[in-house]
Amino acid sequence: MNQIETRPIGQLILNKETPDRSNKVEHYLIPSYQRGYRWTENHVCALLEDIDSFLKKQSEIGAVKEFYCLQPIVVVPHKDEEGKCIWEIVDGQQRLTTLYIILKRLGRKNYEIRFEKRSKSTDFLKNLSEDTFDNSNPDFHFMSVAYRCIDEWFRDKESEDISYLDDFATTLLKQVQVIWYQVTLKSLEFKDKEAEKIGIFNRLNIGKIPLEDAELIRALLMSKIEGETEREKLMRQSEFSNQWYEIEQWLRINEVWNFLTFSKKISNHIQLIFELQAHNKNSENYSTYKWFEQLIKKAENPTEKAKELWDETKNIFGKFRYWFNDRVLYHYVGFLLAMSVVGKSRITLDRLLKESFVSKSQFKDWLYDQILDYLESVNLEELSYEEKTEDLKNILLLFNVLSVLQIKSNAEYRFPFNLYNTIEWSLEHIHAQQSEDPMKDEKAIRSWIEDTLRATERINIVEKEGEEVSIIDIKQELLEISDLPKNNIKKDRFNELKSKMIAIFESPSSKHLLDNMALLSRKDNSGLNNAIFPVKRDRIIQKEREGSFIPPCTRNVFLKLYSKADNQPYYWSESDKKDYINEVKRIFEEFKKQRK
């Protein structure tokens, strides 16, 4: 069984299990299959700066119990020529060697490092000092550069604070830790063992074994599984592995993952649950794993504590699956996670989880109340593109979500949060907006004319608020402009015609209010601001055919499915606006009635 724990740097030098030898310190072997020491000055300085930042943080807050964790050191137990334990480094040579050089510069007790089949490198490292700079081979060069970098760095710090070196050394030895990953080899024969170690090294270094919190936690929990017999222990470990696989595979379903996380990038998706358990918002390496490790380590019964933590993991997984499968919960949770604003703060997954430790009906009521409170805090008549953009987006999102939820005839139809949460959204004006800035780019001008003429090919008369307006002359003149040779377009005249065309298709009021707004992705919205309604309508239909996600209510608006009047499909009229707003209000009123 592999062993995983955190170890202070001081325990890398000496611990209670260190073999009793003439030089009573831990010994480490760098095998010949690894390349030599290759850290540059940048790598070394970065490590020093990280430890220094941690030291300053501890000084500021007066904390002494926290610790800073470095990347893992992967080891395999080995025997030296005296038959005493030596740790073969499978991964972590660069960190271990750099720490050795730091300790050497600080004049502190140190562990020993041997380079297999490179005894000169072993001797050079042991005798390294400010006077031993050597470029004769790569190992010597990089070790020399590292020592010089460390020496100069400490000289600068010591000139500012005479006690700095002692403070740094104490912090390094006691509060800086590494993930100690001790591998148990499966092979028995020497040749097979060597092949296995090389295989582990290769996989680690090409990223096939990502040592993330989740994998470390998995090994930690596995190590605490016990049984009255070896067979029972193996069966329990197998059951644990199957449960882990089930959770991981379900969370990897695209519809699930993007519903919960907005497409968070992690290799092991189960880590999401572990982070929630640890209430972890810390970006520090292995902070979630350290929370689990410390909790288990401090417990009176570590085995029972590990089981309790895993049961909690499964419980959270069960909640997520229930939320996803229940149609009402799915839409309530999805909206609250996806919306930009609830009051002044977002409702996070962590908050939802905390509130869910009640009965299912109580949790559903709580979700309903959160949405209702938000809905009642918003005045639909005052929502403006210019002043309340986020609220306007949220209301349109809620309109889409509740519209889908209220479709009783198709119980399987759900709002696709997995698509919505991976897209950057914007607000689209339903009818065209006059731009203050005239169009100057000839390519853009020709594109605007082409789109407009195509969309109005069968339109000559626009029935606008009780009057008929001809666009024949404008179309003809736009056509003539488009036929002109390159660089011959009179841009002032084009912009006059564009303004006239937009004025015909725009409604006289409420340009920036809810009755003229719809949700559209920023990508699909690009270039539509100056387009007239029939162009926008055609573009949106085409985008949906091409596979773009168009929110259902946005599609309905441009298809004029909310409009009761039998008028032209290419003009967004005042009556269309009223019908649209009435539908929004109807959907929201239906939602409010659910609690009465």
Secondary structure per residue as TSV (DSSP state, phi and psi in degrees):
chain	resnum	aa	ss	phi	psi
A	1	M	-	360.0	128.4
A	2	N	-	-65.3	146.3
A	3	Q	E	-112.4	129.9
A	4	I	E	-129.9	130.7
A	5	E	E	-160.3	167.2
A	6	T	E	-96.6	139.7
A	7	R	E	-129.3	129.4
A	8	P	E	-61.8	152.7
A	9	I	H	-57.4	-33.4
A	10	G	H	-58.1	-34.5
A	11	Q	H	-77.8	-13.1
A	12	L	H	-73.6	-21.5
A	13	I	H	-88.1	-46.8
A	14	L	-	-156.5	132.6
A	15	N	-	-143.6	177.0
A	16	K	T	-63.7	-18.4
A	17	E	T	-100.3	4.2
A	18	T	S	-60.9	128.8
A	19	P	-	-58.1	144.0
A	20	D	-	-79.5	98.9
A	21	R	-	-129.4	172.9
A	22	S	S	-58.2	-41.1
A	23	N	S	-104.5	92.2
A	24	K	-	-78.0	76.9
A	25	V	S	-142.4	165.3
A	26	E	-	-68.8	143.8
A	27	H	E	-115.8	138.0
A	28	Y	E	-126.5	139.4
A	29	L	E	-113.9	125.2
A	30	I	E	-95.2	108.1
A	31	P	-	-67.1	160.1
A	32	S	T	-70.3	-20.8
A	33	Y	T	-73.0	-10.9
A	34	Q	S	-93.6	149.2
A	35	R	-	-71.1	168.3
A	36	G	-	-75.7	-171.4
A	37	Y	-	-68.7	127.6
A	38	R	-	-137.1	16.4
A	39	W	-	-69.8	137.4
A	40	T	-	-90.2	176.1
A	41	E	H	-58.2	-37.2
A	42	N	H	-63.1	-43.6
A	43	H	H	-61.3	-46.7
A	44	V	H	-63.6	-47.1
A	45	C	H	-63.7	-36.4
A	46	A	H	-62.0	-42.3
A	47	L	H	-63.7	-45.6
A	48	L	H	-61.2	-42.6
A	49	E	H	-65.9	-38.9
A	50	D	H	-62.0	-45.8
A	51	I	H	-66.7	-39.4
A	52	D	H	-62.1	-43.0
A	53	S	H	-61.5	-41.7
A	54	F	H	-63.6	-42.9
A	55	L	H	-59.4	-44.7
A	56	K	H	-64.3	-40.3
A	57	K	H	-61.7	-43.4
A	58	Q	H	-64.5	-36.9
A	59	S	H	-65.9	-39.3
A	60	E	H	-68.3	-43.4
A	61	I	H	-95.6	-6.9
A	62	G	T	70.6	21.0
A	63	A	-	-87.2	141.6
A	64	V	-	-126.6	-8.1
A	65	K	S	-96.0	-16.6
A	66	E	-	-72.3	161.7
A	67	F	-	-143.4	157.9
A	68	Y	E	-108.0	131.5
A	69	C	E	-110.5	129.8
A	70	L	E	-91.3	174.6
A	71	Q	E	-63.5	160.8
A	72	P	E	-65.9	152.3
A	73	I	E	-115.2	119.3
A	74	V	E	-100.6	123.8
A	75	V	E	-128.9	156.8
A	76	V	E	-127.7	128.5
A	77	P	E	-64.5	140.1
A	78	H	E	-143.9	165.6
A	79	K	E	-114.4	134.7
A	80	D	-	-85.7	-173.3
A	81	E	T	-64.9	-18.7
A	82	E	T	-92.0	1.5
A	83	G	S	77.5	14.5
A	84	K	-	-103.2	156.7
A	85	C	E	-64.4	133.0
A	86	I	E	-135.6	138.5
A	87	W	E	-90.9	118.1
A	88	E	E	-83.5	123.2
A	89	I	E	-83.5	113.0
A	90	V	E	-86.5	-36.6
A	91	D	E	-151.6	139.1
A	92	G	-	116.2	10.4
A	93	Q	H	-54.6	-45.3
A	94	Q	H	-62.5	-44.4
A	95	R	H	-66.3	-45.0
A	96	L	H	-63.2	-41.7
A	97	T	H	-68.4	-39.9
A	98	T	H	-64.8	-43.0
A	99	L	H	-61.1	-38.1
A	100	Y	H	-59.6	-45.3
A	101	I	H	-67.4	-38.1
A	102	I	H	-62.1	-48.5
A	103	L	H	-62.4	-36.4
A	104	K	H	-63.8	-44.6
A	105	R	H	-65.1	-33.2
A	106	L	H	-78.0	-10.3
A	107	G	T	72.6	28.0
A	108	R	-	-98.9	159.8
A	109	K	-	-56.1	141.2
A	110	N	-	-134.5	158.4
A	111	Y	-	-81.8	174.1
A	112	E	E	-108.6	141.8
A	113	I	E	-121.7	129.2
A	114	R	E	-117.3	135.8
A	115	F	E	-100.2	113.3
A	116	E	T	-59.3	128.1
A	117	K	T	62.9	14.3
A	118	R	-	-136.4	64.4
A	119	S	H	-63.5	-29.3
A	120	K	H	-63.9	-37.8
A	121	S	H	-67.2	-38.6
A	122	T	H	-59.2	-48.1
A	123	D	H	-67.2	-40.8
A	124	F	H	-62.5	-44.6
A	125	L	H	-62.8	-42.0
A	126	K	H	-62.7	-35.8
A	127	N	T	-101.4	10.9
A	128	L	-	-60.8	136.1
A	129	S	-	-157.3	-179.7
A	130	E	T	-65.4	-16.4
A	131	D	T	-99.0	4.1
A	132	T	-	-113.5	29.0
A	133	F	-	-60.5	128.4
A	134	D	-	-147.5	130.2
A	135	N	-	-108.2	13.6
A	136	S	S	-71.3	-23.6
A	137	N	S	-148.0	164.5
A	138	P	H	-58.9	-42.7
A	139	D	H	-57.9	-50.2
A	140	F	H	-59.8	-44.1
A	141	H	H	-59.4	-53.1
A	142	F	H	-69.8	-33.9
A	143	M	H	-65.1	-41.2
A	144	S	H	-64.4	-44.0
A	145	V	H	-62.4	-42.2
A	146	A	H	-62.2	-46.0
A	147	Y	H	-62.8	-44.8
A	148	R	H	-61.4	-42.0
A	149	C	H	-61.7	-47.9
A	150	I	H	-63.6	-42.8
A	151	D	H	-60.7	-48.3
A	152	E	H	-64.4	-39.0
A	153	W	H	-63.6	-45.2
A	154	F	H	-69.1	-35.8
A	155	R	H	-60.2	-42.8
A	156	D	H	-63.3	-45.0
A	157	K	H	-65.7	-40.6
A	158	E	H	-67.3	-29.9
A	159	S	H	-68.4	-23.5
A	160	E	H	-92.3	-30.5
A	161	D	-	-148.6	111.1
A	162	I	T	-65.4	-23.4
A	163	S	T	-94.8	5.2
A	164	Y	H	-60.9	-43.3
A	165	L	H	-61.1	-40.3
A	166	D	H	-66.3	-42.4
A	167	D	H	-63.4	-43.3
A	168	F	H	-63.5	-45.0
A	169	A	H	-62.3	-43.7
A	170	T	H	-61.7	-45.4
A	171	T	H	-62.6	-45.3
A	172	L	H	-60.3	-46.0
A	173	L	H	-74.8	-33.2
A	174	K	H	-105.6	-34.9
A	175	Q	T	-111.7	-13.2
A	176	V	E	-92.5	127.9
A	177	Q	E	-127.9	163.5
A	178	V	E	-121.9	156.2
A	179	I	E	-78.5	114.6
A	180	W	E	-92.0	111.1
A	181	Y	E	-115.4	97.3
A	182	Q	E	-95.5	117.0
A	183	V	-	-91.9	131.8
A	184	T	-	-96.5	117.3
A	185	L	-	-75.2	143.4
A	186	K	-	-85.9	-27.5
A	187	S	-	-76.6	152.3
A	188	L	-	-106.9	-37.6
A	189	E	S	-77.9	146.7
A	190	F	H	-56.6	-46.8
A	191	K	H	-61.7	-41.4
A	192	D	H	-68.4	-37.9
A	193	K	H	-61.9	-44.0
A	194	E	H	-62.7	-42.4
A	195	A	H	-63.8	-39.4
A	196	E	H	-64.9	-43.3
A	197	K	H	-63.5	-43.2
A	198	I	H	-63.6	-39.3
A	199	G	H	-62.1	-43.9
A	200	I	H	-61.2	-46.0
A	201	F	H	-58.7	-46.0
A	202	N	H	-64.1	-42.7
A	203	R	H	-66.2	-40.8
A	204	L	H	-60.7	-42.4
A	205	N	H	-83.7	-8.3
A	206	I	T	-110.3	14.9
A	207	G	T	76.7	16.4
A	208	K	S	-80.6	-18.1
A	209	I	S	-121.5	83.2
A	210	P	-	-72.0	114.7
A	211	L	-	-81.8	70.4
A	212	E	-	-87.1	170.9
A	213	D	H	-52.4	-44.2
A	214	A	H	-59.1	-44.8
A	215	E	H	-68.2	-36.6
A	216	L	H	-67.4	-40.9
A	217	I	H	-64.8	-40.4
A	218	R	H	-57.8	-48.2
A	219	A	H	-64.7	-38.1
A	220	L	H	-62.7	-48.2
A	221	L	H	-66.3	-39.9
A	222	M	H	-60.7	-39.1
A	223	S	H	-67.2	-18.3
A	224	K	T	-96.6	-1.9
A	225	I	-	-75.0	127.4
A	226	E	-	-125.6	167.1
A	227	G	-	-157.5	157.2
A	228	E	S	-66.2	-27.8
A	229	T	S	-128.7	164.0
A	230	E	H	-62.4	-36.7
A	231	R	H	-63.9	-44.0
A	232	E	H	-63.4	-40.0
A	233	K	H	-61.6	-45.0
A	234	L	H	-64.1	-37.7
A	235	M	H	-65.7	-41.1
A	236	R	H	-66.5	-38.4
A	237	Q	H	-65.4	-38.2
A	238	S	H	-64.9	-42.4
A	239	E	H	-61.5	-43.5
A	240	F	H	-58.6	-45.2
A	241	S	H	-63.2	-40.3
A	242	N	H	-65.8	-40.2
A	243	Q	H	-65.8	-42.9
A	244	W	H	-58.1	-46.6
A	245	Y	H	-61.5	-42.7
A	246	E	H	-60.9	-46.0
A	247	I	H	-64.1	-47.6
A	248	E	H	-61.1	-45.2
A	249	Q	H	-66.1	-39.4
A	250	W	H	-66.3	-42.7
A	251	L	H	-66.7	-20.7
A	252	R	T	-81.0	-10.4
A	253	I	S	-63.4	125.5
A	254	N	H	-55.5	-44.4
A	255	E	H	-62.2	-33.0
A	256	V	H	-75.7	-52.5
A	257	W	H	-60.6	-45.9
A	258	N	H	-74.9	-23.8
A	259	F	H	-64.6	-40.5
A	260	L	H	-88.3	-31.8
A	261	T	H	-129.6	-3.6
A	262	F	S	61.7	37.7
A	263	S	S	64.5	44.9
A	264	K	-	-58.8	139.0
A	265	K	-	-97.7	100.0
A	266	I	-	-143.1	151.2
A	267	S	S	-72.4	-44.3
A	268	N	-	-105.4	109.1
A	269	H	T	-68.3	-23.7
A	270	I	T	-62.2	-19.5
A	271	Q	H	-59.4	-27.7
A	272	L	H	-55.2	-45.4
A	273	I	H	-66.9	-42.0
A	274	F	H	-60.9	-41.1
A	275	E	H	-64.5	-36.8
A	276	L	H	-68.3	-40.1
A	277	Q	H	-60.5	-41.8
A	278	A	T	-84.6	-2.4
A	279	H	T	49.3	42.2
A	280	N	-	-91.1	117.8
A	281	K	-	-116.5	14.4
A	282	N	-	-86.2	130.2
A	283	S	-	-86.3	-3.6
A	284	E	S	-63.0	142.5
A	285	N	T	-54.8	129.4
A	286	Y	T	62.8	24.8
A	287	S	H	-67.0	-35.5
A	288	T	H	-68.3	-45.1
A	289	Y	H	-58.8	-42.2
A	290	K	H	-63.3	-33.9
A	291	W	H	-63.5	-46.5
A	292	F	H	-62.9	-46.0
A	293	E	H	-62.5	-44.4
A	294	Q	H	-65.9	-39.6
A	295	L	H	-63.9	-43.2
A	296	I	H	-69.7	-41.7
A	297	K	H	-63.0	-38.1
A	298	K	H	-81.6	-13.8
A	299	A	S	-69.7	147.2
A	300	E	S	-63.4	-37.3
A	301	N	S	-123.9	91.6
A	302	P	H	-57.5	-35.4
A	303	T	H	-63.7	-46.1
A	304	E	H	-66.6	-36.7
A	305	K	H	-65.4	-41.3
A	306	A	H	-62.2	-42.5
A	307	K	H	-63.8	-41.0
A	308	E	H	-61.8	-42.7
A	309	L	H	-65.7	-40.1
A	310	W	H	-68.4	-37.8
A	311	D	H	-60.9	-38.5
A	312	E	H	-64.9	-39.9
A	313	T	H	-58.5	-47.1
A	314	K	H	-65.9	-34.7
A	315	N	H	-64.8	-44.1
A	316	I	H	-63.8	-42.5
A	317	F	H	-57.3	-43.7
A	318	G	H	-61.0	-39.7
A	319	K	H	-63.0	-46.8
A	320	F	H	-58.2	-43.9
A	321	R	H	-66.2	-38.6
A	322	Y	H	-65.4	-44.5
A	323	W	H	-58.0	-42.9
A	324	F	H	-69.4	-37.5
A	325	N	H	-83.8	-26.9
A	326	D	S	-81.0	121.0
A	327	R	H	-60.9	-43.1
A	328	V	H	-68.2	-49.0
A	329	L	H	-59.6	-40.8
A	330	Y	H	-54.5	-47.2
A	331	H	H	-74.9	-37.1
A	332	Y	H	-66.4	-51.9
A	333	V	H	-62.1	-45.0
A	334	G	H	-58.2	-43.3
A	335	F	H	-65.5	-46.7
A	336	L	H	-63.2	-34.8
A	337	L	H	-74.2	-35.1
A	338	A	H	-84.4	-25.8
A	339	M	-	-66.9	154.8
A	340	S	S	-82.0	-34.4
A	341	V	-	-139.9	133.3
A	342	V	B	-126.9	105.9
A	343	G	T	63.9	-113.0
A	344	K	T	-120.0	6.9
A	345	S	B	-143.8	150.7
A	346	R	-	-78.1	145.0
A	347	I	-	-86.3	115.6
A	348	T	-	-91.8	169.0
A	349	L	H	-62.7	-37.3
A	350	D	H	-61.1	-43.7
A	351	R	H	-64.3	-45.6
A	352	L	H	-57.8	-41.2
A	353	L	H	-63.9	-43.3
A	354	K	H	-61.3	-40.1
A	355	E	H	-77.0	-13.1
A	356	S	T	-84.6	-4.6
A	357	F	S	-83.6	53.9
A	358	V	S	-139.2	-174.1
A	359	S	-	-66.2	159.6
A	360	K	H	-61.3	-39.9
A	361	S	H	-67.7	-38.3
A	362	Q	H	-65.5	-40.2
A	363	F	H	-65.3	-41.3
A	364	K	H	-62.7	-41.0
A	365	D	H	-63.3	-39.8
A	366	W	H	-63.2	-43.9
A	367	L	H	-60.6	-45.6
A	368	Y	H	-57.4	-45.2
A	369	D	H	-62.9	-37.4
A	370	Q	H	-63.7	-42.1
A	371	I	H	-69.5	-43.4
A	372	L	H	-62.5	-44.7
A	373	D	H	-57.9	-42.7
A	374	Y	H	-66.1	-45.4
A	375	L	H	-59.0	-42.5
A	376	E	H	-75.5	-14.5
A	377	S	T	-83.3	-7.3
A	378	V	-	-110.4	130.2
A	379	N	-	-93.6	110.1
A	380	L	G	-59.3	-34.1
A	381	E	G	-69.0	-22.8
A	382	E	G	-99.4	-5.7
A	383	L	-	-63.3	126.5
A	384	S	B	-133.0	140.3
A	385	Y	T	-59.1	-31.7
A	386	E	T	-85.6	-28.1
A	387	E	T	-119.0	-32.9
A	388	K	-	-127.7	57.5
A	389	T	H	-61.0	-47.1
A	390	E	H	-66.2	-42.0
A	391	D	H	-63.1	-38.7
A	392	L	H	-62.6	-43.0
A	393	K	H	-62.0	-44.6
A	394	N	H	-63.4	-42.1
A	395	I	H	-65.6	-41.1
A	396	L	H	-67.3	-37.2
A	397	L	H	-62.2	-46.7
A	398	L	H	-62.1	-39.2
A	399	F	H	-58.3	-44.4
A	400	N	H	-64.4	-47.0
A	401	V	H	-62.9	-49.2
A	402	L	H	-69.8	-31.8
A	403	S	H	-61.6	-42.8
A	404	V	H	-67.7	-44.8
A	405	L	H	-61.8	-33.7
A	406	Q	T	-81.9	-0.8
A	407	I	-	-78.2	102.1
A	408	K	-	-83.9	-22.5
A	409	S	S	-71.6	-19.9
A	410	N	-	-131.5	86.6
A	411	A	T	-65.5	-20.6
A	412	E	T	-86.1	-13.4
A	413	Y	-	-75.5	124.2
A	414	R	-	-131.7	150.0
A	415	F	-	-67.0	130.2
A	416	P	-	-83.0	80.3
A	417	F	H	-60.9	-29.3
A	418	N	H	-60.7	-30.2
A	419	L	H	-84.4	-45.7
A	420	Y	H	-59.4	-42.5
A	421	N	T	-74.8	-8.3
A	422	T	T	-106.2	9.5
A	423	I	S	-120.8	142.2
A	424	E	-	-86.8	121.9
A	425	W	E	-102.8	151.7
A	426	S	E	-138.3	172.9
A	427	L	E	-99.9	129.3
A	428	E	E	-107.4	127.9
A	429	H	E	-69.5	131.2
A	430	I	S	-69.3	-48.3
A	431	H	S	-102.5	161.1
A	432	A	-	-61.5	150.7
A	433	Q	-	-112.6	133.5
A	434	Q	-	-69.0	127.7
A	435	S	-	-91.1	139.0
A	436	E	S	-71.9	-25.7
A	437	D	S	-98.1	122.7
A	438	P	-	-67.5	150.7
A	439	M	-	-75.3	133.2
A	440	K	-	-120.6	-24.1
A	441	D	-	-77.0	122.1
A	442	E	H	-64.4	-37.4
A	443	K	H	-62.4	-43.2
A	444	A	H	-66.0	-37.4
A	445	I	H	-62.8	-48.6
A	446	R	H	-63.3	-37.1
A	447	S	H	-65.3	-42.2
A	448	W	H	-61.5	-44.8
A	449	I	H	-62.4	-45.6
A	450	E	H	-59.8	-47.3
A	451	D	H	-62.6	-42.0
A	452	T	H	-68.1	-45.0
A	453	L	H	-65.4	-37.5
A	454	R	H	-65.2	-44.5
A	455	A	H	-70.9	-26.4
A	456	T	T	-106.4	19.6
A	457	E	T	-55.3	-39.0
A	458	R	T	-103.2	13.7
A	459	I	-	-113.9	122.7
A	460	N	S	-119.5	-31.6
A	461	I	E	-122.7	129.9
A	462	V	E	-105.9	121.2
A	463	E	E	-83.8	100.3
A	464	K	E	-114.6	106.9
A	465	E	T	48.1	49.0
A	466	G	T	90.3	-2.3
A	467	E	E	-127.4	154.4
A	468	E	E	-100.7	129.0
A	469	V	E	-122.3	126.7
A	470	S	E	-85.1	139.4
A	471	I	-	-117.5	11.0
A	472	I	H	-59.6	-48.9
A	473	D	H	-64.6	-41.7
A	474	I	H	-63.2	-43.3
A	475	K	H	-61.6	-42.7
A	476	Q	H	-62.8	-44.1
A	477	E	H	-68.2	-37.4
A	478	L	H	-62.9	-39.1
A	479	L	H	-61.7	-43.5
A	480	E	H	-63.3	-40.0
A	481	I	H	-63.0	-42.0
A	482	S	H	-66.5	-24.4
A	483	D	T	-82.7	-9.8
A	484	L	S	-66.8	149.2
A	485	P	-	-62.6	163.5
A	486	K	T	-55.4	139.0
A	487	N	T	67.8	18.3
A	488	N	-	-113.2	5.2
A	489	I	-	-75.7	130.5
A	490	K	-	-84.6	102.1
A	491	K	H	-66.9	-33.4
A	492	D	H	-63.1	-43.6
A	493	R	H	-66.5	-41.6
A	494	F	H	-58.5	-46.3
A	495	N	H	-65.4	-30.5
A	496	E	H	-63.7	-47.8
A	497	L	H	-63.8	-40.7
A	498	K	H	-60.2	-45.4
A	499	S	H	-61.8	-40.9
A	500	K	H	-62.9	-43.5
A	501	M	H	-64.6	-44.5
A	502	I	H	-63.2	-41.5
A	503	A	H	-60.9	-34.7
A	504	I	H	-67.3	-40.0
A	505	F	H	-91.5	-8.4
A	506	E	S	-91.3	153.1
A	507	S	-	-84.9	155.4
A	508	P	S	-73.9	-14.1
A	509	S	S	-135.9	171.2
A	510	S	-	48.9	52.2
A	511	K	T	-64.0	-34.7
A	512	H	T	-113.5	13.8
A	513	L	B	-97.4	176.0
A	514	L	G	-55.6	-36.1
A	515	D	G	-70.2	-4.0
A	516	N	G	-125.1	25.2
A	517	M	E	-127.0	145.0
A	518	A	E	-147.4	155.6
A	519	L	E	-80.3	135.5
A	520	L	E	-152.1	143.9
A	521	S	E	-61.9	148.4
A	522	R	H	-59.4	-35.9
A	523	K	H	-65.0	-47.4
A	524	D	H	-72.4	-24.3
A	525	N	H	-77.7	-19.6
A	526	S	T	-56.6	124.3
A	527	G	T	83.8	4.9
A	528	L	-	-96.6	-12.2
A	529	N	T	-55.2	-39.5
A	530	N	T	-95.1	8.0
A	531	A	-	-86.4	144.5
A	532	I	-	-77.6	163.0
A	533	F	H	-51.5	-48.6
A	534	P	H	-62.3	-31.9
A	535	V	H	-67.0	-46.4
A	536	K	H	-60.8	-42.9
A	537	R	H	-59.3	-49.6
A	538	D	H	-62.7	-42.0
A	539	R	H	-63.3	-43.4
A	540	I	H	-66.1	-42.1
A	541	I	H	-60.4	-42.9
A	542	Q	H	-66.8	-41.7
A	543	K	H	-61.0	-40.9
A	544	E	H	-66.3	-39.3
A	545	R	H	-61.5	-33.7
A	546	E	T	-80.5	-5.3
A	547	G	T	108.6	0.2
A	548	S	-	-68.4	145.6
A	549	F	-	-83.8	111.8
A	550	I	-	-104.7	118.2
A	551	P	-	-50.8	139.4
A	552	P	H	-56.0	-39.1
A	553	C	H	-71.9	-30.9
A	554	T	H	-65.5	-45.1
A	555	R	H	-60.0	-44.4
A	556	N	H	-62.0	-37.8
A	557	V	H	-61.5	-50.2
A	558	F	H	-75.2	-20.3
A	559	L	T	-86.9	-3.8
A	560	K	T	59.2	40.8
A	561	L	T	-76.8	-15.5
A	562	Y	T	-89.6	-11.7
A	563	S	-	-80.2	130.7
A	564	K	-	-92.4	-30.3
A	565	A	S	-70.6	144.3
A	566	D	-	-88.8	73.8
A	567	N	-	-119.3	-174.9
A	568	Q	-	-64.3	141.6
A	569	P	T	-76.6	-4.7
A	570	Y	T	-111.7	14.6
A	571	Y	-	-136.9	129.3
A	572	W	-	-93.3	99.4
A	573	S	-	-91.7	175.7
A	574	E	H	-64.1	-38.7
A	575	S	H	-67.1	-34.4
A	576	D	H	-62.0	-42.5
A	577	K	H	-61.0	-45.8
A	578	K	H	-62.2	-44.2
A	579	D	H	-63.0	-39.0
A	580	Y	H	-63.5	-50.3
A	581	I	H	-62.5	-40.4
A	582	N	H	-61.7	-37.4
A	583	E	H	-68.5	-40.9
A	584	V	H	-58.7	-48.1
A	585	K	H	-64.2	-39.2
A	586	R	H	-61.8	-45.3
A	587	I	H	-60.5	-43.9
A	588	F	H	-69.4	-38.0
A	589	E	H	-66.1	-38.4
A	590	E	H	-60.8	-39.4
A	591	F	H	-64.6	-43.7
A	592	K	H	-64.4	-32.4
A	593	K	H	-66.8	-19.6
A	594	Q	T	-62.6	-22.2
A	595	R	T	-97.9	-7.3
A	596	K	-	-86.0	360.0
